[in-house]
Amino acid sequence: MARTLGCLLIIAGLIPVACAFVEFARAGGTPVPVAPTRHLVVTGFNRYVRSPMYIGLLVIIVGQSLLLGQLSLLLYAAGVWAVTASFVRWYEEPALARQFGGEYETYRHAVPGWLPRRRPWRPSTPGPSPCAETGSSRTRDTSQPAGLPRREPGPSHRDLHPGPRLGRRLARFTRLVLNRLTLRVAGRLPGMGIIIHTGRRSGRTCRTPVLVFASGDGFVVALTYGRQSQWVQNVLAAGGCQLLARRQRYRLADPEVFHDEHRSLVPLLPRLVLTIVRASDFPCLHDAAISRRPDVPATETKEVS
């Protein structure tokens, strides 16, 4: 009986997940934050609850617990819910509010986040404003005080080189939640490593999991959250850091951040992922053990953990 119920729950959980992907595809995007839609998706299961995919995932895990007879998966489901709820609260909802403004606020107040409503929500579609159609002078731009001449800003670094798609709010969520999980395995997995650096103000030793790739006499690191990341500033200020990768510890020096739209120093598969998230800034760090700097002793710069 428990296995039958588990199979039914798995099937029931797959339905909203699949339907949500279909609705996002029809809207010209995906549920993934790096490739979102241009329009707010309020169709399908999203008319009943704002997080149908997350709920479907939790139902699938509960179904697996019953199917396999492992009650420990229920604790795993609770952990997954805690992580996804934090992600929705601290990143997804603020990002959608910035992107869609009042449209999302109306949707958020009408549709629950986790407990589905009984009847589907139907958004009201008020007619367009006459000022918006005719371009009436009554529609005033409030982006700067009236009476001042409009300034046309010149091209900035952000205009010339747009930053990564992954926002700073997601970076905060990653630092507080995901980094604590990936630190356990990042020093052993290919393409990943742990940067060991010292805080500029606190003086504390910090560890940050990164995507890192060997290049020449050193390594390049993919800046998925941009060059303003705190660990990057710490490494630049200190003039180096340590790297734990493939179970080896390296002492790195001479950091230099460069911009590469083609991501030529990254292998093919990671290059495709970095292209999607629009990460094109890379710190290059040289292995101090084989660096051309004569004042660095080679016998003390590389350790095996």
C-alpha positions as CSV (number, residue, x, y, z in Angstrom):
1,M,0.0,0.0,0.0
2,A,2.8,2.4,0.9
3,R,4.6,1.7,-2.3
4,T,1.5,2.3,-4.4
5,L,0.9,5.6,-2.6
6,G,4.5,6.5,-3.2
7,C,4.2,5.9,-6.9
8,L,1.1,8.0,-7.1
9,L,2.8,10.8,-5.3
10,I,5.7,10.7,-7.6
11,I,3.4,10.9,-10.6
12,A,1.4,13.7,-9.0
13,G,4.6,15.7,-8.3
14,L,5.9,15.3,-11.9
15,I,2.7,16.8,-13.3
16,P,3.1,20.4,-12.0
17,V,6.9,20.3,-12.7
18,A,6.3,19.3,-16.4
19,C,3.4,21.7,-16.8
20,A,5.4,24.6,-15.4
21,F,8.2,24.0,-17.9
22,V,5.7,24.0,-20.7
23,E,4.1,27.3,-19.5
24,F,7.6,29.0,-19.2
25,A,8.5,27.7,-22.7
26,R,5.4,29.2,-24.1
27,A,6.3,32.5,-22.5
28,G,9.7,32.4,-24.2
29,G,11.9,31.4,-21.3
30,T,12.7,28.9,-18.6
31,P,12.2,28.7,-14.8
32,V,15.9,29.0,-14.4
33,P,16.9,32.5,-13.1
34,V,19.7,32.8,-15.7
35,A,17.2,32.5,-18.6
36,P,13.9,34.0,-17.4
37,T,10.9,35.0,-19.3
38,R,10.1,38.6,-20.3
39,H,6.5,38.3,-19.1
40,L,5.2,37.2,-15.7
41,V,3.9,33.6,-16.0
42,V,0.5,33.4,-14.3
43,T,-1.0,30.5,-16.2
44,G,-1.4,26.8,-15.5
45,F,-0.7,25.7,-11.9
46,N,0.7,29.2,-11.3
47,R,-2.9,30.4,-11.0
48,Y,-3.3,28.3,-7.8
49,V,0.1,28.7,-6.1
50,R,3.2,30.7,-6.8
51,S,5.7,27.8,-6.4
52,P,4.2,24.8,-8.2
53,M,7.6,23.4,-9.2
54,Y,9.0,23.4,-5.7
55,I,5.8,21.8,-4.3
56,G,6.0,19.2,-7.0
57,L,9.6,18.5,-6.1
58,L,8.7,18.0,-2.4
59,V,5.8,15.7,-3.3
60,I,8.2,13.6,-5.4
61,I,10.7,13.3,-2.5
62,V,7.9,12.2,-0.1
63,G,6.7,9.7,-2.7
64,Q,10.3,8.3,-2.9
65,S,10.3,8.0,0.8
66,L,7.2,5.8,0.7
67,L,8.3,3.9,-2.3
68,L,11.7,3.0,-0.9
69,G,10.6,2.7,2.7
70,Q,13.2,5.2,3.9
71,L,11.7,7.7,6.4
72,S,15.0,9.6,6.4
73,L,14.0,11.1,3.1
74,L,11.3,13.0,4.9
75,L,14.1,14.8,6.8
76,Y,15.7,15.5,3.4
77,A,12.4,16.9,2.1
78,A,12.3,19.2,5.1
79,G,15.8,20.4,4.3
80,V,14.9,20.9,0.7
81,W,11.9,23.0,1.7
82,A,14.0,25.1,4.0
83,V,16.5,25.9,1.3
84,T,13.9,26.6,-1.4
85,A,11.8,28.7,0.9
86,S,14.9,30.8,1.8
87,F,15.8,31.1,-1.9
88,V,12.2,32.3,-2.8
89,R,12.1,34.7,0.1
90,W,15.5,36.3,-0.2
91,Y,16.2,36.1,-4.0
92,E,13.3,35.1,-6.2
93,E,10.5,37.4,-4.8
94,P,12.7,40.6,-4.7
95,A,14.0,39.8,-8.2
96,L,10.5,39.4,-9.6
97,A,9.3,42.5,-7.8
98,R,12.1,44.5,-9.5
99,Q,11.5,43.0,-12.9
100,F,7.7,43.2,-13.0
101,G,6.8,45.8,-10.4
102,G,3.2,46.2,-9.5
103,E,2.1,43.4,-11.7
104,Y,4.0,40.9,-9.5
105,E,2.9,42.6,-6.3
106,T,-0.8,42.1,-7.4
107,Y,-0.1,38.5,-8.2
108,R,1.8,37.9,-4.9
109,H,-1.0,39.2,-2.8
110,A,-3.7,37.2,-4.7
111,V,-1.9,33.8,-5.0
112,P,-0.4,32.0,-2.0
113,G,3.2,30.9,-2.1
114,W,2.9,27.3,-0.7
115,L,-0.8,26.5,0.1
116,P,-2.8,26.4,-3.2
117,R,-6.0,28.3,-3.4
118,R,-9.3,26.6,-4.2
119,R,-10.1,28.5,-7.4
120,P,-7.7,29.7,-10.1
121,W,-6.8,33.3,-10.0
122,R,-7.7,35.4,-13.0
123,P,-5.7,38.6,-13.4
124,S,-7.7,41.7,-14.3
125,T,-6.6,43.3,-17.6
126,P,-7.4,47.0,-17.3
127,G,-7.3,49.1,-20.5
128,P,-4.2,51.0,-21.4
129,S,-3.8,54.5,-20.1
130,P,-4.7,57.2,-22.7
131,C,-1.5,59.0,-21.9
132,A,0.5,55.9,-22.7
133,E,-1.2,55.7,-26.1
134,T,-1.1,59.3,-27.1
135,G,2.2,60.2,-25.5
136,S,0.5,63.1,-23.6
137,S,2.7,65.5,-21.8
138,R,0.9,64.8,-18.6
139,T,3.0,61.7,-18.3
140,R,6.1,63.1,-16.6
141,D,9.4,61.2,-16.1
142,T,10.1,61.3,-12.4
143,S,13.6,59.7,-12.7
144,Q,15.1,63.2,-12.0
145,P,13.9,66.5,-10.5
146,A,11.8,68.7,-12.8
147,G,13.5,71.8,-14.2
148,L,16.9,70.3,-14.6
149,P,18.3,69.5,-18.0
150,R,18.4,65.8,-18.9
151,R,21.8,64.4,-18.7
152,E,22.8,61.8,-21.3
153,P,25.3,59.5,-19.5
154,G,28.3,58.2,-21.4
155,P,29.1,54.5,-21.7
156,S,30.3,53.0,-18.5
157,H,32.1,49.7,-17.9
158,R,28.7,48.1,-17.2
159,D,27.4,49.3,-20.5
160,L,30.4,48.1,-22.4
161,H,30.7,44.8,-20.5
162,P,27.4,43.7,-18.9
163,G,27.8,41.9,-15.7
164,P,26.7,38.3,-15.0
165,R,23.1,37.4,-15.0
166,L,23.4,36.0,-11.5
167,G,22.4,39.0,-9.2
168,R,23.9,40.0,-5.9
169,R,20.9,38.7,-4.0
170,L,21.6,35.3,-5.3
171,A,25.2,35.7,-4.4
172,R,24.2,36.4,-0.8
173,F,22.0,33.3,-0.8
174,T,24.8,31.2,-2.3
175,R,27.3,32.5,0.4
176,L,24.9,31.8,3.3
177,V,23.5,28.5,2.2
178,L,25.0,26.8,-0.9
179,N,28.6,27.5,-0.1
180,R,28.4,25.6,3.2
181,L,27.3,22.5,1.3
182,T,29.7,22.7,-1.6
183,L,32.7,23.4,0.6
184,R,32.6,19.7,1.6
185,V,33.4,18.5,-1.9
186,A,34.7,21.4,-3.9
187,G,38.3,20.6,-3.1
188,R,38.0,17.2,-4.7
189,L,35.8,17.6,-7.7
190,P,37.2,18.4,-11.2
191,G,36.6,22.0,-12.3
192,M,36.1,23.2,-8.7
193,G,38.3,24.4,-5.9
194,I,38.4,26.3,-2.7
195,I,40.0,29.8,-2.5
196,I,41.5,30.4,1.0
197,H,41.8,34.1,1.5
198,T,42.0,36.6,4.4
199,G,39.3,39.3,5.0
200,R,40.6,42.8,4.4
201,R,38.8,44.2,7.4
202,S,38.1,41.3,9.7
203,G,41.5,39.5,9.2
204,R,39.7,36.2,9.4
205,T,40.6,33.2,7.1
206,C,37.8,32.6,4.7
207,R,37.1,29.7,2.3
208,T,35.1,30.2,-0.9
209,P,34.2,27.4,-3.4
210,V,34.8,28.5,-7.0
211,L,35.0,27.2,-10.6
212,V,38.7,27.0,-11.3
213,F,40.7,25.8,-14.3
214,A,44.4,25.2,-14.9
215,S,46.1,27.5,-17.4
216,G,49.8,27.6,-18.1
217,D,51.7,28.2,-14.9
218,G,48.6,28.9,-12.8
219,F,44.8,29.0,-12.7
220,V,41.9,31.0,-13.9
221,V,38.7,31.4,-11.8
222,A,35.2,32.0,-13.3
223,L,33.6,35.0,-11.6
224,T,30.0,33.9,-11.8
225,Y,28.9,36.9,-9.6
226,G,31.2,39.6,-11.0
227,R,34.5,41.1,-10.2
228,Q,33.1,43.0,-7.2
229,S,32.8,39.8,-5.1
230,Q,34.4,40.2,-1.7
231,W,36.7,37.3,-2.1
232,V,38.1,38.8,-5.3
233,Q,38.8,42.1,-3.5
234,N,40.5,40.3,-0.7
235,V,42.8,38.4,-3.0
236,L,43.7,41.5,-5.0
237,A,44.4,43.4,-1.8
238,A,46.6,40.6,-0.4
239,G,48.4,40.0,-3.7
240,G,47.6,36.3,-3.6
241,C,45.8,33.4,-1.8
242,Q,45.8,29.7,-1.4
243,L,43.9,27.2,-3.6
244,L,42.7,23.8,-2.6
245,A,42.0,21.8,-5.7
246,R,42.1,18.0,-6.6
247,R,43.3,17.4,-3.0
248,Q,46.3,19.6,-3.4
249,R,47.1,23.0,-1.9
250,Y,48.7,25.7,-4.0
251,R,50.0,29.1,-3.0
252,L,49.0,31.6,-5.7
253,A,50.4,35.0,-6.4
254,D,50.2,37.9,-8.9
255,P,46.4,38.1,-9.3
256,E,45.1,39.9,-12.3
257,V,41.4,40.2,-13.4
258,F,40.9,40.2,-17.2
259,H,37.8,40.3,-19.4
260,D,37.3,37.6,-22.1
261,E,34.0,37.5,-23.9
262,H,35.1,34.3,-25.7
263,R,36.0,32.5,-22.5
264,S,38.9,30.9,-24.4
265,L,40.8,29.6,-21.3
266,V,37.8,27.5,-20.1
267,P,36.9,24.0,-21.4
268,L,34.0,23.6,-23.8
269,L,31.2,22.4,-21.4
270,P,31.9,24.9,-18.6
271,R,32.3,27.6,-21.4
272,L,28.7,26.9,-22.5
273,V,27.4,27.3,-18.9
274,L,29.4,30.5,-18.4
275,T,28.1,31.9,-21.7
276,I,24.5,31.3,-20.4
277,V,25.1,33.1,-17.1
278,R,27.1,35.8,-19.0
279,A,30.3,35.4,-16.9
280,S,33.2,36.8,-18.7
281,D,35.6,38.1,-16.0
282,F,38.4,35.9,-14.8
283,P,41.1,36.3,-12.2
284,C,44.4,34.8,-13.3
285,L,46.6,33.6,-10.5
286,H,50.1,32.2,-10.9
287,D,51.4,29.2,-9.0
288,A,54.1,30.7,-6.7
289,A,56.1,27.5,-6.8
290,I,56.8,27.9,-10.5
291,S,56.4,31.7,-10.8
292,R,59.1,33.8,-12.3
293,R,59.3,36.0,-9.2
294,P,62.7,35.3,-7.6
295,D,61.8,36.2,-4.1
296,V,59.3,33.3,-3.6
297,P,61.0,30.1,-2.3
298,A,59.8,27.1,-4.2
299,T,60.2,24.6,-1.4
300,E,57.5,26.2,0.8
301,T,54.8,27.0,-1.7
302,K,53.1,23.7,-2.6
303,E,51.7,21.3,-0.1
304,V,49.7,18.1,-0.4
305,S,46.8,17.9,2.1
